[in-house]
Amino acid sequence: MRGFLSYLILWCLSKESLSGTGLARELEKRKGSKPSPGTIYPALKELLEKGLVSRDTSKNYSLTKKGEKELKTACGFFCRAFYDMEEMANCCAGKC
């Protein structure tokens, strides 16, 4: 998950604004275990510094316009890199 953490954070925030704890719950659904605050908050800090996310007074994180553009670029890369995702998923299910 380490290489995809920022991408996953941006993806989750594109759906709704979330607190760090809410974000950890969403990531847990994908990863199977809850990421630690020591994993989540440094990544959020970096995304804040890059202007890709913002944080409101309730400490909820949201995607910025710049973050939306970055996510769109990352999604394009992801789709090109994993164009055969269905075949990969079938192989993981023992159908290869």
C-alpha positions as CSV (number, residue, x, y, z in Angstrom):
1,M,0.0,0.0,0.0
2,R,2.9,2.3,0.6
3,G,3.4,3.3,-3.1
4,F,-0.4,3.9,-3.5
5,L,-1.1,5.7,-0.2
6,S,-1.3,9.2,-1.6
7,Y,-3.3,8.0,-4.6
8,L,-5.7,6.2,-2.3
9,I,-6.1,9.2,0.0
10,L,-6.8,11.4,-3.0
11,W,-9.3,8.9,-4.3
12,C,-11.1,8.6,-1.0
13,L,-11.3,12.4,-0.6
14,S,-12.7,12.7,-4.1
15,K,-15.8,10.9,-2.8
16,E,-16.3,12.9,0.4
17,S,-14.5,15.1,3.0
18,L,-13.0,12.9,5.7
19,S,-11.2,13.3,9.0
20,G,-7.9,11.4,9.5
21,T,-9.8,8.8,11.4
22,G,-12.5,8.5,8.8
23,L,-9.8,8.2,6.1
24,A,-8.1,5.4,8.1
25,R,-11.4,3.5,8.2
26,E,-11.8,3.9,4.4
27,L,-8.3,2.7,3.8
28,E,-8.9,-0.2,6.2
29,K,-11.7,-1.4,3.9
30,R,-9.2,-1.6,1.0
31,K,-6.1,-2.9,2.9
32,G,-7.7,-5.2,5.4
33,S,-6.0,-3.6,8.4
34,K,-6.3,0.0,9.8
35,P,-3.2,2.1,8.9
36,S,-1.6,3.8,11.9
37,P,-1.7,7.5,12.5
38,G,2.1,7.5,11.8
39,T,1.2,6.4,8.3
40,I,-1.8,8.6,7.6
41,Y,-0.8,11.9,9.0
42,P,2.6,12.3,7.4
43,A,1.0,11.5,4.0
44,L,-1.7,14.1,4.7
45,K,0.8,16.7,5.7
46,E,2.7,16.2,2.4
47,L,-0.5,16.5,0.4
48,L,-1.4,19.6,2.3
49,E,2.1,21.1,1.6
50,K,1.7,20.3,-2.1
51,G,-1.7,22.0,-2.1
52,L,-3.5,18.8,-3.2
53,V,-5.8,18.7,-0.1
54,S,-7.1,21.3,2.3
55,R,-8.2,21.0,6.0
56,D,-11.2,22.8,7.5
57,T,-11.7,23.9,11.1
58,S,-13.3,20.6,11.9
59,K,-10.1,18.9,10.8
60,N,-11.8,17.3,7.8
61,Y,-9.7,16.9,4.6
62,S,-11.0,17.8,1.1
63,L,-9.5,17.6,-2.3
64,T,-8.5,20.9,-3.9
65,K,-8.8,21.8,-7.6
66,K,-5.0,21.0,-7.8
67,G,-5.7,17.7,-6.1
68,E,-8.5,16.9,-8.5
69,K,-6.1,17.4,-11.4
70,E,-3.4,15.3,-9.8
71,L,-5.9,12.5,-9.2
72,K,-7.0,12.6,-12.8
73,T,-3.4,12.3,-13.9
74,A,-2.8,9.5,-11.4
75,C,-5.9,7.6,-12.5
76,G,-4.8,7.8,-16.1
77,F,-1.4,6.4,-15.2
78,F,-3.1,3.7,-13.0
79,C,-5.4,2.6,-15.9
80,R,-2.5,2.5,-18.3
81,A,-0.3,0.4,-15.9
82,F,-3.1,-1.9,-14.9
83,Y,-5.1,-2.1,-18.2
84,D,-5.4,-5.9,-17.6
85,M,-6.8,-5.6,-14.1
86,E,-9.6,-8.1,-14.8
87,E,-7.1,-10.7,-15.8
88,M,-5.0,-9.9,-12.7
89,A,-8.0,-10.2,-10.4
90,N,-9.0,-13.6,-12.0
91,C,-5.4,-14.8,-11.4
92,C,-5.6,-13.8,-7.8
93,A,-8.8,-15.8,-7.5
94,G,-7.0,-18.8,-8.8
95,K,-8.4,-18.7,-12.3
96,C,-5.1,-18.2,-14.2
